[in-house]
Amino acid sequence: MASKRRKSSAGISLDPTAMIDDKTHHLVGPFLPQTPLSSGFSSPERSPSPTLTKPPPSIFLRWAIEPGSALKLLLVPVALYINWELVAPFIETKISNPFGNLFLLTGFIPDSKPDDPRYQKTWWDIGFLIYYVVFFSFARQALLFYVSRPLAKYFKLKRTSKMDRFGEQMYAMIYFIIMGLWGFRIMKSLPTYWYNTLEFWHGYPHWDMTRELKCYYLMQFSYWLQQLLVLILGLEKPRKDFKELVAHHFITLYLVGGSYIMNCTLIGNAVFMSMDLPDAFLAFSKLLNYIQWNNAKVYAFIVFFGVWTYFRHYLSIKIMWSVWIEQPIAVPEGAKVWSFENGTYLVDWVRYQMFLPLILLQFLNLFWYSLMVKILVRAVLHNEADDNRSDDEGDDEPPKPKKR
């Protein structure tokens, strides 16, 4: 009864106690003790996981599941671009090659300094986003098929469902390591380093971006669009906290898109940094649990817990404080108008539009944080690493025979 009372009208469970042993939760499930790899018990043969073999909703979405189909789509504009470059010298045309705009950055500002080239937003950015949504679909599925599955078999993971989860976490770890380090490199070149929050607003609007910052921003946007597509189309096996994850992705996309359109990319880089680095540690900890390196898993989770606390809470709250307190003071008076021509949008009510999704994201992070505290206590104090319960995250399995 208590768990029923702790559900919201949207059906999202708000009871951390009920979730701590939930094998289908995206955070808790991977940290539950695993079926021992050395166990003599062998699971029955299972049908392949929906992650890799579920038929696509339509032939037009086959690229989202089959890496070969995605690669073909990616090569079409590249081939057309090369063909144009080869043929154009023989034809008198003043039209520039349009196909490169789909996979190369556009918006170069001609009068920017040669040693500091700058870029602005263009409508071609939409095509760039679509192209790299397909790219991330290709990268994700190719990694699942050709890298993570052989590696999972090397570590003696047998069930298809668990190998798929292993692959998902490997993809997440690689992505967040790359983007976390890239975001750090970009922030180091900005006046906002290290979370010098007043510089989020000084000199606003920041409509001209370095090539690297614009590419980084659009790549992040494409990644989260692709992740939302995976959830909504059911391209991977859904978890019980599906609604929380969808809410998280919508809030993230709102923040990414809003900050890009309103020329607030400096604060956007800081928000990305506060999210990506702890997610890399989280995925690494999950991988260690899947392969049952139990001692390493505990130490990795303790490190992850500290990193998450610092980035997802301390630094995120610092960002929210800057939005609420520093923005009205630090934004130049001439920029506190809504002007499409000048790229200024930070009128007074926009502060609420920025603060609300950040605090919603913080509440979601605090909810997950409560689950992490319980996982940490169980791992450190109760030594459940030898528990024989399986983490099949929703698969049915006959009970293990008891040893006599």
C-alpha positions as CSV (number, residue, x, y, z in Angstrom):
1,M,0.0,0.0,0.0
2,A,2.8,2.4,0.8
3,S,4.4,2.0,-2.6
4,K,1.1,2.7,-4.2
5,R,0.7,5.9,-2.2
6,R,4.2,7.0,-3.3
7,K,3.4,7.0,-7.0
8,S,2.7,10.2,-8.9
9,S,-0.3,10.7,-11.1
10,A,2.0,10.0,-14.1
11,G,2.8,6.6,-12.7
12,I,6.4,7.3,-11.7
13,S,7.4,5.4,-8.6
14,L,8.7,7.7,-5.8
15,D,9.5,5.0,-3.3
16,P,13.3,4.4,-3.1
17,T,12.8,1.5,-0.7
18,A,10.6,-0.4,-3.1
19,M,13.2,0.2,-5.9
20,I,16.4,-0.9,-4.2
21,D,15.9,-4.5,-5.2
22,D,14.2,-3.8,-8.6
23,K,16.1,-5.7,-11.3
24,T,14.6,-3.6,-14.1
25,H,15.6,-0.2,-12.7
26,H,18.3,1.5,-14.9
27,L,20.4,2.5,-11.9
28,V,19.7,-0.2,-9.3
29,G,19.3,-3.2,-11.5
30,P,23.0,-3.4,-12.8
31,F,24.3,-3.2,-9.2
32,L,22.3,-6.1,-7.9
33,P,24.4,-9.2,-7.3
34,Q,24.8,-11.3,-10.4
35,T,24.5,-14.9,-11.2
36,P,28.0,-16.3,-10.6
37,L,29.9,-16.8,-13.8
38,S,31.5,-20.0,-12.5
39,S,28.2,-21.5,-11.5
40,G,27.4,-24.9,-12.9
41,F,23.8,-23.8,-13.5
42,S,23.3,-23.1,-17.2
43,S,20.4,-21.0,-18.3
44,P,18.1,-22.3,-21.1
45,E,18.6,-20.9,-24.5
46,R,16.8,-17.6,-25.0
47,S,15.5,-15.8,-27.9
48,P,17.7,-12.9,-29.0
49,S,17.3,-9.6,-27.2
50,P,14.9,-7.0,-28.5
51,T,17.8,-4.6,-28.5
52,L,19.4,-6.2,-31.5
53,T,16.7,-8.2,-33.3
54,K,13.4,-6.5,-32.7
55,P,11.9,-5.7,-36.1
56,P,11.9,-1.9,-36.7
57,P,8.6,-0.1,-36.7
58,S,9.0,0.7,-40.3
59,I,11.4,0.2,-43.2
60,F,12.3,3.9,-42.9
61,L,13.6,3.3,-39.4
62,R,15.7,0.2,-40.1
63,W,18.8,2.4,-39.8
64,A,18.1,2.8,-36.1
65,I,18.7,-0.9,-35.5
66,E,20.9,-2.2,-38.3
67,P,24.3,-0.6,-38.4
68,G,24.7,-1.6,-42.1
69,S,21.6,0.4,-43.0
70,A,22.8,3.4,-41.0
71,L,26.2,3.3,-42.7
72,K,24.5,3.3,-46.1
73,L,22.5,6.4,-45.2
74,L,25.7,8.1,-43.8
75,L,27.6,7.5,-47.0
76,V,24.9,8.9,-49.4
77,P,25.6,12.6,-48.7
78,V,29.4,11.9,-48.6
79,A,29.2,10.3,-52.0
80,L,27.1,13.1,-53.4
81,Y,29.5,15.7,-51.9
82,I,32.5,14.0,-53.6
83,N,30.7,13.7,-56.9
84,W,29.8,17.4,-56.8
85,E,33.5,18.3,-56.1
86,L,34.6,16.1,-59.1
87,V,32.0,17.4,-61.5
88,A,31.7,21.1,-60.5
89,P,35.1,22.2,-62.1
90,F,33.7,21.1,-65.5
91,I,30.4,23.0,-65.1
92,E,30.1,26.7,-64.7
93,T,28.1,27.1,-61.6
94,K,28.2,29.6,-58.7
95,I,26.3,27.3,-56.4
96,S,28.5,26.0,-53.6
97,N,28.4,22.3,-52.8
98,P,25.2,21.8,-50.7
99,F,25.8,18.2,-49.5
100,G,28.7,19.0,-47.2
101,N,26.3,21.1,-45.1
102,L,24.8,17.9,-43.8
103,F,27.9,16.6,-42.2
104,L,30.3,19.6,-42.0
105,L,29.8,22.7,-39.9
106,T,28.2,25.7,-41.4
107,G,27.8,29.3,-40.3
108,F,31.4,30.5,-40.6
109,I,31.6,34.2,-40.0
110,P,33.8,35.7,-42.8
111,D,34.9,38.8,-40.8
112,S,36.1,36.8,-37.8
113,K,39.8,36.9,-37.0
114,P,41.9,34.4,-39.0
115,D,43.5,33.1,-35.8
116,D,40.1,32.8,-34.0
117,P,37.5,31.7,-36.6
118,R,34.0,32.0,-35.3
119,Y,30.7,30.3,-36.3
120,Q,27.0,31.2,-35.9
121,K,23.8,29.3,-36.0
122,T,22.3,28.5,-39.4
123,W,19.2,26.5,-40.6
124,W,21.6,23.9,-41.9
125,D,22.3,22.9,-38.3
126,I,19.0,21.0,-38.4
127,G,20.4,18.8,-41.2
128,F,23.6,18.4,-39.3
129,L,21.6,17.1,-36.3
130,I,19.6,14.6,-38.3
131,Y,22.8,13.3,-40.0
132,Y,24.5,12.7,-36.6
133,V,21.4,11.1,-35.1
134,V,22.0,8.5,-37.8
135,F,25.7,8.5,-37.0
136,F,25.1,7.8,-33.3
137,S,22.6,5.0,-34.1
138,F,25.3,3.4,-36.3
139,A,28.0,3.8,-33.6
140,R,25.8,2.4,-30.9
141,Q,24.6,-0.7,-32.8
142,A,28.0,-1.4,-34.4
143,L,29.6,-1.3,-30.9
144,L,26.9,-3.7,-29.6
145,F,27.3,-6.2,-32.5
146,Y,31.0,-6.2,-33.1
147,V,32.8,-5.1,-29.9
148,S,30.8,-5.5,-26.8
149,R,29.3,-8.9,-27.6
150,P,32.7,-10.6,-28.2
151,L,34.0,-8.9,-25.1
152,A,31.0,-10.0,-23.0
153,K,31.6,-13.6,-24.1
154,Y,35.2,-13.2,-23.1
155,F,34.1,-12.3,-19.6
156,K,31.8,-15.4,-19.7
157,L,28.5,-13.6,-19.9
158,K,26.1,-16.0,-21.6
159,R,22.6,-14.5,-21.7
160,T,21.8,-12.3,-24.7
161,S,19.9,-9.9,-22.5
162,K,22.9,-9.4,-20.2
163,M,25.3,-9.1,-23.1
164,D,23.1,-6.4,-24.5
165,R,23.0,-4.5,-21.2
166,F,26.8,-4.8,-21.0
167,G,27.0,-3.3,-24.5
168,E,24.7,-0.4,-23.6
169,Q,26.9,0.5,-20.7
170,M,30.1,0.2,-22.7
171,Y,28.7,2.6,-25.3
172,A,27.6,5.0,-22.6
173,M,31.0,4.8,-20.9
174,I,32.9,5.5,-24.2
175,Y,30.6,8.3,-25.1
176,F,30.7,10.1,-21.8
177,I,34.4,9.7,-21.4
178,I,35.0,11.3,-24.8
179,M,32.4,14.1,-24.3
180,G,33.5,14.7,-20.7
181,L,37.1,15.2,-21.7
182,W,36.1,17.2,-24.8
183,G,33.9,19.4,-22.7
184,F,36.8,20.0,-20.2
185,R,39.1,20.9,-23.1
186,I,36.6,23.5,-24.3
187,M,35.8,24.9,-20.9
188,K,39.6,25.3,-20.3
189,S,39.7,27.7,-23.2
190,L,36.7,29.7,-22.0
191,P,36.5,32.4,-19.3
192,T,34.0,30.2,-17.5
193,Y,36.8,27.8,-16.4
194,W,36.5,26.3,-13.6
195,Y,32.8,27.1,-13.1
196,N,33.5,30.9,-13.0
197,T,29.7,31.4,-13.2
198,L,29.7,35.2,-13.6
199,E,31.3,34.7,-17.0
200,F,28.1,32.8,-18.1
201,W,26.5,36.3,-18.5
202,H,29.3,38.8,-19.1
203,G,29.5,39.8,-22.7
204,Y,26.1,38.2,-23.5
205,P,24.9,37.4,-26.2
206,H,27.5,34.7,-27.1
207,W,26.1,34.2,-30.5
208,D,29.5,33.6,-32.2
209,M,31.1,30.3,-31.2
210,T,34.4,28.7,-31.8
211,R,34.3,25.9,-34.3
212,E,35.0,23.4,-31.5
213,L,32.2,24.7,-29.3
214,K,29.6,24.6,-32.0
215,C,30.6,21.1,-33.1
216,Y,30.5,19.9,-29.5
217,Y,27.1,21.4,-28.9
218,L,25.5,19.9,-32.0
219,M,27.0,16.5,-31.3
220,Q,25.5,16.6,-27.8
221,F,22.2,17.6,-29.2
222,S,22.3,14.8,-31.7
223,Y,23.2,12.2,-29.1
224,W,20.3,13.1,-26.8
225,L,17.9,13.1,-29.8
226,Q,19.0,9.6,-30.6
227,Q,18.7,8.5,-27.0
228,L,15.1,9.7,-26.9
229,L,14.4,8.0,-30.2
230,V,15.7,4.7,-28.6
231,L,13.3,5.0,-25.7
232,I,10.2,6.2,-27.5
233,L,10.5,3.6,-30.4
234,G,11.3,0.8,-27.9
235,L,14.6,0.0,-29.7
236,E,15.9,-1.4,-26.4
237,K,14.2,-3.4,-23.7
238,P,12.2,-1.0,-21.5
239,R,12.9,-0.7,-17.8
240,K,10.5,0.0,-15.0
241,D,11.8,3.6,-14.7
242,F,11.1,4.2,-18.4
243,K,9.0,7.4,-17.5
244,E,11.7,8.9,-15.4
245,L,14.2,8.4,-18.2
246,V,11.9,9.9,-20.8
247,A,11.4,12.9,-18.5
248,H,15.1,13.2,-18.1
249,H,15.7,13.2,-21.8
250,F,13.0,15.7,-22.6
251,I,14.4,18.1,-19.9
252,T,17.9,17.6,-21.3
253,L,16.8,18.4,-24.8
254,Y,14.8,21.4,-23.7
255,L,18.0,22.8,-22.0
256,V,20.3,21.9,-24.9
257,G,18.0,23.4,-27.6
258,G,17.0,26.4,-25.5
259,S,20.5,27.4,-24.6
260,Y,21.7,27.0,-28.2
261,I,18.9,29.1,-29.6
262,M,19.2,31.8,-26.9
263,N,23.0,32.1,-27.3
264,C,23.7,30.7,-23.8
265,T,26.3,28.1,-24.9
266,L,28.8,28.9,-22.1
267,I,26.4,27.9,-19.4
268,G,25.4,24.9,-21.6
269,N,29.0,23.7,-21.7
270,A,29.1,23.8,-17.8
271,V,25.8,21.9,-17.5
272,F,27.1,19.2,-19.9
273,M,30.3,18.9,-17.9
274,S,28.3,18.4,-14.7
275,M,26.4,15.5,-16.3
276,D,28.8,13.7,-18.5
277,L,31.8,13.0,-16.2
278,P,29.7,11.3,-13.4
279,D,27.8,9.3,-16.1
280,A,31.1,7.9,-17.3
281,F,32.0,6.7,-13.8
282,L,28.5,5.2,-13.4
283,A,28.7,3.2,-16.6
284,F,32.2,1.9,-15.6
285,S,30.9,0.8,-12.2
286,K,28.0,-1.1,-13.9
287,L,30.4,-2.8,-16.3
288,L,32.5,-4.1,-13.3
289,N,29.3,-5.5,-11.7
290,Y,28.3,-7.3,-14.9
291,I,31.7,-9.0,-15.1
292,Q,31.6,-9.6,-11.3
293,W,34.8,-7.9,-10.4
294,N,33.2,-7.3,-7.0
295,N,36.0,-5.7,-5.0
296,A,36.8,-3.3,-7.9
297,K,33.1,-2.6,-8.3
298,V,32.8,-1.4,-4.7
299,Y,35.8,0.9,-4.9
300,A,34.7,2.2,-8.3
301,F,31.2,2.9,-6.9
302,I,32.6,4.8,-4.0
303,V,34.7,7.0,-6.4
304,F,31.6,7.4,-8.6
305,F,29.5,8.4,-5.6
306,G,32.0,11.2,-4.8
307,V,32.2,12.3,-8.4
308,W,28.4,12.3,-8.7
309,T,28.0,14.3,-5.5
310,Y,30.4,17.0,-6.6
311,F,29.3,17.3,-10.2
312,R,25.6,16.5,-10.2
313,H,24.8,18.3,-6.9
314,Y,27.4,20.8,-5.8
315,L,28.2,22.2,-9.3
316,S,24.7,21.9,-10.5
317,I,23.4,23.8,-7.6
318,K,26.1,26.4,-8.2
319,I,24.8,26.7,-11.8
320,M,21.2,27.2,-10.5
321,W,22.4,29.8,-8.1
322,S,24.0,31.7,-10.9
323,V,20.8,31.5,-13.0
324,W,18.7,32.9,-10.2
325,I,21.1,35.3,-8.5
326,E,23.8,36.3,-10.9
327,Q,22.0,36.5,-14.2
328,P,19.9,39.6,-13.4
329,I,23.0,41.4,-12.2
330,A,25.6,40.3,-14.7
331,V,23.8,40.4,-18.0
332,P,24.4,43.7,-19.8
333,E,21.4,46.0,-19.6
334,G,21.3,46.4,-23.3
335,A,20.9,42.6,-23.7
336,K,17.8,42.3,-21.4
337,V,15.5,42.6,-24.4
338,W,14.0,40.1,-26.7
339,S,15.6,40.8,-30.1
340,F,16.0,38.2,-32.8
341,E,18.1,40.6,-34.8
342,N,20.6,41.1,-32.0
343,G,20.4,37.6,-30.6
344,T,19.4,38.7,-27.2
345,Y,16.6,36.9,-25.3
346,L,17.3,37.2,-21.6
347,V,14.3,39.2,-20.5
348,D,13.3,38.8,-16.9
349,W,10.9,35.9,-17.4
350,V,13.5,33.8,-19.2
351,R,15.2,33.3,-15.9
352,Y,12.3,31.2,-14.7
353,Q,12.3,29.2,-18.0
354,M,16.0,28.3,-17.3
355,F,15.7,27.7,-13.6
356,L,12.6,25.4,-13.7
357,P,14.1,22.6,-15.9
358,L,17.4,22.8,-13.9
359,I,15.6,22.3,-10.6
360,L,13.5,19.5,-12.1
361,L,16.6,17.8,-13.2
362,Q,18.1,18.3,-9.7
363,F,15.1,16.7,-8.1
364,L,15.4,13.7,-10.4
365,N,19.1,13.5,-9.6
366,L,18.3,13.7,-5.8
367,F,15.8,10.9,-6.2
368,W,18.5,8.7,-7.9
369,Y,21.0,9.9,-5.3
370,S,18.8,8.3,-2.5
371,L,19.0,5.0,-4.4
372,M,22.8,5.4,-4.6
373,V,23.1,5.9,-0.9
374,K,21.2,2.6,-0.3
375,I,23.4,0.8,-2.9
376,L,26.6,2.2,-1.2
377,V,25.5,1.2,2.3
378,R,24.6,-2.3,1.1
379,A,27.9,-2.7,-0.8
380,V,30.2,-1.4,2.0
381,L,28.4,-2.7,5.1
382,H,26.5,-5.8,4.1
383,N,28.9,-7.5,1.7
384,E,26.2,-9.0,-0.6
385,A,28.7,-9.6,-3.4
386,D,28.3,-13.3,-3.0
387,D,24.5,-13.3,-3.2
388,N,23.4,-15.7,-5.9
389,R,20.4,-13.7,-7.1
390,S,20.5,-13.0,-10.8
391,D,20.3,-9.6,-12.4
392,D,18.4,-10.5,-15.6
393,E,16.6,-7.2,-15.5
394,G,13.2,-8.6,-16.3
395,D,13.9,-11.9,-18.0
396,D,12.2,-14.9,-16.7
397,E,14.5,-17.6,-15.5
398,P,13.8,-20.8,-13.6
399,P,15.1,-20.8,-10.0
400,K,18.6,-22.0,-9.5
401,P,18.9,-25.4,-7.9
402,K,20.1,-25.3,-4.4
403,K,23.4,-27.0,-3.5
404,R,23.1,-29.9,-1.2
